[in-house]
Amino acid sequence: MNITGFHSVTLTTPDVTAADAAYRTLFGPAVDAETTTGAVQLISGDTAGASAVRFTVDDLDASTRLLRRRGLALSDDPAPAVGIHGVTLSITDETRGEPLSSGAAPVDIVGLDHIVYTTAKPDRAVATLGARLGLDLRLDQTKFQGMRQLFFRCGDGFLELLVTAGTEVSSAGPGDDAIWGIAWRSVDLDATHARLTAAGVPVSEIRDGRKPGTRVCTVRDRALTVPTILIEAELQPVTT
């Protein structure tokens, strides 16, 4: 089994129409809706937030069999999926190509860079993400106001597991994990920032990222349903 990257993230929102418009504005008129915008699946719900992550694998049948042998009770509709500790994880062998330009303007946001996944039970989450799903744990560090961060490689991006200091507990229980935020990769952050500003989207000033050589900005649009940042340059937790 080999997870080759993120396929999509599912977001729940009370206003699907507003969220759809917000993401179309975020990605821009240049992007074909079946590529980058397809990385977000919107469903109606009472509260706003992210509820599921879908990963791309190289062999769907073999991966499904292996995950079931590892104790994950995968369903089959519409894709192999399991709800575990408050988050739905699923796999697909569908690949998502590079964003295609409609000819309106150059593409600047090219896809998911990383997803922030929070937990109060890091040992359990590491067992799920690493031992069961097979994501490669590359770095475990405690920095930035006592926050523990664990970085799992996922294709050319990564999943950041975030543990707040003082929340580690040993007893198991449902609903402890969550998808907290999303980072989208821009190949030209200045152009993305200017485009969003012109469209009336509230964005922060561009600032240096925590990793040397990267730049980021925050998108402050509540219709996106989750905390959202844009990042320029590939952000990797460790050197390969």
N, C-alpha and C positions, 0 to 999 in steps of 0.2 A: 504493500500500500504506500502510495506517495501523494501527499497533498501538495498540489502545485500552486495554490494561491487562494485568495478570496474570490468567490463568485458574486455574492450579494449579501446585503443585510436587510432584514425586514423591520420596518418601523410601523408602530401603531400610533394613530393620531385621531382625534375627534373630528378633524377637518381635512379629509384627504385632498380635496380640491386645492386648498391653500398650500398644503405640503407639496403637492405635485407642482404647483406654480413656483414655489420657492426653490425646488430642486432644478427645475428647468432654467430658472434665472441663474442659479449657482453655476450650473454647467455651461450655460450660454447657448445662444442660437446656432452656433457652429457645430454643435455635437449631435450626431445621429442618436435618436432616442433609444435605439436598441443596443448601444454600447455602454457609454458611461452611465446614462440615466438608468439603464437596466440593472445597475449595481445596487439600486435602491428599490425595494418592493414595499409599497404602502398599503396598509390595511386599516380599516376603520375600527376604532376602539374608544373606550371612555377616557383614557389617559394617553398622554404623549410619551413615547420612549421607544427604545429598540428592543425587540423580542427574540430575534433569531439571526444566526449567521450561517451562511451556506458556503462550503468550501469546494473547490474544484479538485478532483482526483484523476489520476491517469487511467485507472481501471475500476469502473463502478461496481461490477459484480464481485470482483475479488476483494475490493475494499469493504463492501457490505458484509460479505462473509466473515472477514477478519474482525470487523468491529462487533459483529454479533458474538463471535467467539470470545471477544474481550469483555463481554457482559453488557453491551449496549443494546437495548431492545428497540431496534430500529423499525419504524413503520415503513410502508412502501408508497404512501400517497401524500403528495404527488412525487416525492423523492425520498430516498432513505433518510429518516430524521428521527431524533429522539429529544424529548424535553428532559433536561437534567439540571436540577438545582436552580430552577427559575429561568433558564435560557434554553431555547431550542437550537440544536446543532444539526446540520444536515449536509449531505454531500451530493455532488453531481459530476458527470463527466463532460458537461457542456462547457465550452471555453468561451471567454469573452474577449473579443478582439480589441485592438487599439481603437480609441475613439475616432470616428470618421467625420471629416469636415463636410458640412452641407454646402460649403462654398461661401457662407456668409462672413466668416472670419476665421483666423487660425484657431486651432484648438489649444487651450492653455491648461485645463484640468484634465488629466489623463487617467485617473482612476484612484482606487483606494491605496493609501500609503500604510495606515495602520488603524486598528480598532483597539479601544481601551475597554478592557473587561475587568470589572471589579468583583472582589470576593471578600468575605469575612473568614473564609476557611481555605487558606492557600494550599495546604497539603492536599486537600481533596481536589481543588481546582487543578493543581499540577498533575495529579494522577489522571484526571480526565483529559486534559489538554495534551500532556506529554505521553504518558504510558498507554492510554487508550487511543487517542486520535493520532498520536505519533508526531506531533509538532516538536520541533527541535528547540529545546530550552538553551538559549545562548548566553543569558546574563541574568544574575539575581543580585540586585543592589538595593541599599536603603539610603536614599538621598532626598533632597528637596523637602524640607519640613518633616522629616521622619517617615516619609512615604516609602514603602517597599515596592519595588518594581521588578517584575520578571518578564523577560522578553523572549517570545517564541517566534522563530523564523516561520514565515508563511509565504512561500514563493519569493517574489521580490519585495514583499512587505513584511509586516510582523504583527503579532498580537501582543499587546502590552497588558499584562495582568497586574492590577494595581491593588495593593493591600494597605489600608489605612493603619497607621501605628496604633497599637492597643486593641485591635479588633480580632486578633487571632484567637480562635476558640477551638476546642477539641471535639465538642459534640456535633453530630451531623443534624441537618435539618433542611427542609426545602426552602427555596426562595432566597438563598443567601447571595447568589451571583447575579450580575447584571451587565449589560452592555452600556457603558457610560457615555462614550463619545467616539467620534470618527474624525480621522485626518485624511484629507484628500490631497493628492499630489499635483502640484502645478509645475509646469516646465518654465513658466515665466510669471513669477509672483507679482511683479510690478504691473504687468498687463492684466492679470486676474483682478488685482486690487482696484485698478483704474476702471475696469469694466463693471465690477460690482458697485463701486461708488457711484458711477454714472447711472446705474440702474436703481439707485436709492437703497441699496442693501447696506445695513450698518456693519461696518468692518473696523477692526482696530488698526492702529498703525502697524506697519511691518516692523518686526523686531528679529534679533538674532535668536535662533533656536538653541536648545540646550546642547545639541551636538554641534561642535565646531563645523563651520562651513554650510550650515543650513539657516534658512530664514522662514519665519512663520507669521501668520496673522490669524486673528479670531473672527469668525463670522457670527454676529450677534442677531441672528434671525430666529425667533422662537418657532416659526413655522417649520424649520428643519427638524424639530422635535428632539434633537439631542445636541449636546455641546459639539461644536464643529470648528476645526481649524484647517487652514491651508498651509502646506509646507512645500518649499522649493528645494529640490535636490533630494536624492534618495537618502532616507534616514535609516541607518542601520545601527543596531545596538552594540555590535562588536565588529572588529575587522576579521574578514574571512581568512 
